[in-house]
Amino acid sequence: MERTPSLYIRRLTLALTLSLTIGAVLNASTAWAQSPPPVIAASAELKRWSDPIEALGTLRADESVTLSATVTDTVAEINFHDGELVDAGQRLIQLNDTEERAQLRAARALEDERRNALNRVTQLQARNLSARADVEDNQAQLRQATAEAEALEARLANYRLEAPFSGRVGFRDISLGTLVTPGMELVTLDKLDVMQLDFSVPEVYLGELSSGLALTATSAAYPDDAFNGDVATVGTRVDPVSRSVTVRAEVDNPSLRLRPGMFMQVTLAPTPRETLVLPESAIVPEGQHHYVWYLDAGDNNRVAWREVKLGSRREGEVEIVAGLERGDLVVAHGTERVREGQTPELLGVLNDDTSVSELIRQERR
């Protein structure tokens, strides 16, 4: 079959169109490749850095006691309300001590009687009208009476329950007239202005723990608040099963919002070290490796593809262990635009005085 001229014309037209389209694309690509891409750089700088240690702990009151009865009698006075703040030495509960007070008065009366008898015998002995032995006998009797009175006074103290320290009392579960017996729990008292926080840390961090190390603690009860504290004591033994050491910290609780038994999330801040730091945006991951676009300041900031080794991370920043030196410039914004060997348009260098948003606005112009 013969091919018509119109078929040749259509094919020729199609070939010319494709040729022109490919040429236009190549010209555009060449123009794009030749134009320097705008970038924002960051400098590898030495900064103070510490790897946070996270743990879970439980709160305990700095001081906690349950006051119990040591004698059998009825409750005569209750001088506190549920959850009340009390001062050290404040009387909380008074038991009926009428009989014991009567016995004390009798003992004091006997003590006074024997003291007067001793005075009379002493005066007689001074005039040689009494034997020395009589004086000594009366002295012994006076000491005995005094001791009996002091013993009764000590027993009277068992009928008074006083706060051994300032704190907050718990619920009142007794009433006036309640018969109490030795060992019966009457009221709890907790010192809450400072809390003890116990938590466990893996033994690998033992070398970084010391008294005075700062920490922050958070609770689900107050998700927007962080409570500050310091390590008070590091345990003397490592648990052979969990391979962890117990740490006790003191956490300030001026508002008394924290309670014993609360579950806390703890973040320790070990002694900081100086290390090279870059913004996370400068890191380009590829598989198990990490790279940066290095700007060679000695060659008009020509771009070079360089592998780096990373250490720890924190919000917005990453530690550089190897691959860069202090002061080296890398591309922080615009990493997807540059290619090996290019000389980009440097819009600025991130630092404490220039914000990222400001440099990005300049880039968009």
Stockholm file with secondary structure:
# STOCKHOLM 1.0

chainA/1-365         MERTPSLYIRRLTLALTLSLTIGAVLNASTAWAQSPPPVIAASAELKRWSDPIEALGTLRADESVTLSATVTDTVAEINFHDGELVDAGQRLIQLNDTEERAQLRAARALEDERRNALNRVTQLQARNLSARADVEDNQAQLRQATAEAEALEARLANYRLEAPFSGRVGFRDISLGTLVTPGMELVTLDKLDVMQLDFSVPEVYLGELSSGLALTATSAAYPDDAFNGDVATVGTRVDPVSRSVTVRAEVDNPSLRLRPGMFMQVTLAPTPRETLVLPESAIVPEGQHHYVWYLDAGDNNRVAWREVKLGSRREGEVEIVAGLERGDLVVAHGTERVREGQTPELLGVLNDDTSVSELIRQERR
#=GR chainA/1-365 SS CCCCHHHHHHHHHHHHHHHHHHHHHHHHHHHHHHSCCEEEEEECEEEEECCCEEEEEEEEEEEEEEEECSSCEEEEEECCCTTCEECTTCEEEEECCHHHHHHHHHHHHHHHHHHHHHHHHHHHHHTTCSCHHHHHHHHHHHHHHHHHHHHHHHHHHTTEEECSSSEEECCCCCCTTCEECTTCEEEEEEEEEEEEEEEEEEGGGGGGCCTTCEEEEEETTEEEEEEEEEEEEEEEEECTTTCEEEEEEEEECTTCCCCTTCEEEEEECCCCEEEEEEEGGGCEEETTEEEEEEEEGGGTTEEEEEEEEEEEEETTEEEEEESCCTTCEEEEECTTTCCTTCCCEEEEEECSSSCHHHHHHHHHC
#=GC SS_cons         CCCCHHHHHHHHHHHHHHHHHHHHHHHHHHHHHHSCCEEEEEECEEEEECCCEEEEEEEEEEEEEEEECSSCEEEEEECCCTTCEECTTCEEEEECCHHHHHHHHHHHHHHHHHHHHHHHHHHHHHTTCSCHHHHHHHHHHHHHHHHHHHHHHHHHHTTEEECSSSEEECCCCCCTTCEECTTCEEEEEEEEEEEEEEEEEEGGGGGGCCTTCEEEEEETTEEEEEEEEEEEEEEEEECTTTCEEEEEEEEECTTCCCCTTCEEEEEECCCCEEEEEEEGGGCEEETTEEEEEEEEGGGTTEEEEEEEEEEEEETTEEEEEESCCTTCEEEEECTTTCCTTCCCEEEEEECSSSCHHHHHHHHHC
//
